[in-house]
Amino acid sequence: MMLNFSHTVADYRIRSFIRRQGRATAAQKQALESLWDTYCLDPNQHYDFTTVFPQSAPLIMEIGFGNGESLAKMAYENPHLNYLGIEVHRPGVGHLMLLLAQKQLTNVRLFHHDAIEILEQHISDHSLAGVQLFFPDPWQKRCHHKRRIVKPSFVDLVSKKLIPGGYFHAATDWEHYAKDMLKVLSTNKKLVNTSHDNTYCERPHYRPLTKFEQRGIRLGHGVWDLIFKTT
Ligand SMILES: C[S@@+](CC[C@H](N)C(=O)[O-])C[C@H]1O[C@@H](n2cnc3c(N)ncnc32)[C@H](O)[C@@H]1O
């Protein structure tokens, strides 16, 4: 159950995260032990996502779900959709599994792994109905901007994986990153901005506030939602 990154050239790329030890609570540790096989997929195996879930439904990927509270809420409110959550922070995976078990949700599966590798190695082209990226690490210092996950190569990869009419929805509370995302997303030829003025969107009703977002709001930060669709 340890992070097990395959030894490929991808090991040498700049990652959007640093491995944090992070303390799991006793309940999260218990969930990581007892619920792993129910909810977590193995990054060393290949899956047919049309058979991984009990029901056949459009597949939405959420990258970096944190503690998973907002993903669990979305999955509960949208039983007609399947969700694939990707997170490298182990206690967060434990936290979400607890919620999934409490709510008895069957439309969520997880990878404890780097989302870029999952997209590259496990997701067929034109197979995702949506990709969500809520409050990615802003990497505020200029010298760390290269770690930001939203960059042209990432957007190209995501746009290839989306079905026609599929969406990419990002949100951030860091204005500099919002502007950067808008520029990168607007440059991609496969994506179209759904905002009426080609900038940002209001938070749609289907997106719950996330833990990270609520912290930002307490600190007086703004929030920028970007929703693009494939043509
Ligand atoms: C700032 S937190 C936001 C968490 C959550 N979305 C929220 O809004 O509360 C960003 C999360 O993305 C995860 N993350 C960063 N890069 C990732 C990657 N390449 N693959 C999977 N998870 C990643 C981090 O571990 C972290 O939990």
The ligand as an SDF file (V2000), in Angstrom:
LIG
                    3D

 27 29  0  0  0  0  0  0  0  0999 V2000
   -4.1510   22.3120   -1.8790 C   0  0  0  0  0  0  0  0  0  0  0  0
   -4.6830   20.6810   -1.7660 S   0  0  0  0  0  0  0  0  0  0  0  0
   -6.4210   20.8100   -2.1650 C   0  0  0  0  0  0  0  0  0  0  0  0
   -7.1920   19.6010   -1.7430 C   0  0  0  0  0  0  0  0  0  0  0  0
   -8.6990   19.6310   -2.0530 C   0  0  0  0  0  0  0  0  0  0  0  0
   -8.9590   19.6080   -3.4880 N   0  0  0  0  0  0  0  0  0  0  0  0
   -9.3560   20.8240   -1.4250 C   0  0  0  0  0  0  0  0  0  0  0  0
   -9.6950   21.7590   -2.1510 O   0  0  0  0  0  0  0  0  0  0  0  0
   -9.5290   20.8190   -0.1890 O   0  0  0  0  0  0  0  0  0  0  0  0
   -4.0180   19.9390   -3.2400 C   0  0  0  0  0  0  0  0  0  0  0  0
   -4.0000   18.4260   -3.1810 C   0  0  0  0  0  0  0  0  0  0  0  0
   -3.5500   17.9020   -4.4190 O   0  0  0  0  0  0  0  0  0  0  0  0
   -2.7510   16.7610   -4.1750 C   0  0  0  0  0  0  0  0  0  0  0  0
   -1.8860   16.5770   -5.3510 N   0  0  0  0  0  0  0  0  0  0  0  0
   -0.9730   17.4320   -5.8330 C   0  0  0  0  0  0  0  0  0  0  0  0
   -0.4050   16.9640   -6.9490 N   0  0  0  0  0  0  0  0  0  0  0  0
   -0.9920   15.7500   -7.1940 C   0  0  0  0  0  0  0  0  0  0  0  0
   -0.8220   14.7710   -8.2070 C   0  0  0  0  0  0  0  0  0  0  0  0
    0.0440   14.9330   -9.2070 N   0  0  0  0  0  0  0  0  0  0  0  0
   -1.5630   13.6530   -8.1300 N   0  0  0  0  0  0  0  0  0  0  0  0
   -2.4580   13.4680   -7.1190 C   0  0  0  0  0  0  0  0  0  0  0  0
   -2.6630   14.3700   -6.1260 N   0  0  0  0  0  0  0  0  0  0  0  0
   -1.9410   15.4990   -6.1720 C   0  0  0  0  0  0  0  0  0  0  0  0
   -2.0040   17.0980   -2.9050 C   0  0  0  0  0  0  0  0  0  0  0  0
   -1.5840   15.9450   -2.2080 O   0  0  0  0  0  0  0  0  0  0  0  0
   -3.0670   17.8690   -2.1220 C   0  0  0  0  0  0  0  0  0  0  0  0
   -3.8150   17.0380   -1.2620 O   0  0  0  0  0  0  0  0  0  0  0  0
  1  2  1  0
  2  3  1  0
  2 10  1  0
  3  4  1  0
  4  5  1  0
  5  6  1  0
  5  7  1  0
  7  8  2  0
  7  9  1  0
 10 11  1  0
 11 12  1  0
 11 26  1  0
 12 13  1  0
 13 14  1  0
 13 24  1  0
 14 15  1  0
 14 23  1  0
 15 16  2  0
 16 17  1  0
 17 18  1  0
 17 23  2  0
 18 19  1  0
 18 20  2  0
 20 21  1  0
 21 22  2  0
 22 23  1  0
 24 25  1  0
 24 26  1  0
 26 27  1  0
M  CHG  2   2   1   9  -1
M  END
$$$$
